[in-house]
Amino acid sequence: MEVLRASDATALEGAKALCESEGILPALESSHALGVLPHLASLGLRSVLLGLSGRGDKDLATYQARLGL
């Protein structure tokens, strides 16, 4: 088993990508998992099951401040 980590910057990029592609604003906690998806794709994984938890609206101020929105 390999444990992956995502920096806060990577997590924010993952959240931004999901928001732009699907219109879903995930909670920051889920964004860390989203942030490692490009790495998993580079390893050849084509399917990943990821459960999103929480609501991103509670983190909106963080998203705005960190992403300059």
C-alpha positions in Angstrom: 0.0 0.0 0.0 1.2 3.5 -0.9 0.1 6.6 1.0 0.0 9.7 -1.1 -0.1 13.3 0.1 -1.3 16.5 -1.5 0.0 19.9 -0.5 -2.6 22.7 0.1 -1.7 24.2 -3.3 -2.3 20.8 -5.0 -5.6 20.4 -3.2 -6.8 23.8 -4.3 -5.9 22.9 -7.9 -7.9 19.7 -7.6 -10.9 21.6 -6.3 -10.6 24.2 -9.1 -10.4 21.4 -11.7 -13.6 19.7 -10.4 -15.4 23.0 -10.1 -14.5 24.0 -13.7 -15.3 20.6 -15.2 -18.4 19.6 -13.1 -19.6 22.7 -11.3 -19.1 21.1 -7.9 -17.3 23.0 -5.2 -15.9 20.3 -2.9 -15.0 20.7 0.8 -11.2 21.3 1.3 -10.9 17.8 2.9 -12.0 16.1 -0.3 -9.8 18.4 -2.3 -6.7 16.8 -1.1 -7.8 13.5 -2.6 -8.7 15.3 -5.8 -5.2 16.8 -5.9 -3.5 13.5 -6.3 -5.7 12.3 -9.2 -3.2 13.6 -11.9 -0.4 11.6 -10.2 -2.6 8.5 -10.3 -3.4 9.1 -13.9 0.4 9.3 -14.7 0.8 5.9 -13.1 -1.7 4.5 -15.6 -4.8 4.3 -13.4 -7.8 4.9 -15.5 -10.6 4.6 -12.9 -10.7 5.9 -9.4 -13.6 5.9 -7.0 -13.6 9.0 -4.9 -16.3 9.9 -2.3 -16.7 13.6 -1.8 -17.7 14.7 1.6 -18.9 18.0 3.1 -19.8 21.2 1.3 -17.4 23.6 -0.3 -19.5 26.7 0.4 -18.1 26.6 4.0 -14.6 26.9 2.5 -15.5 29.6 0.0 -13.5 32.4 1.8 -10.4 30.1 1.7 -10.9 29.4 -2.0 -11.4 33.1 -2.8 -8.3 34.1 -0.9 -6.0 31.4 -2.1 -7.2 31.3 -5.8 -7.7 35.0 -6.2 -11.3 34.6 -7.1 
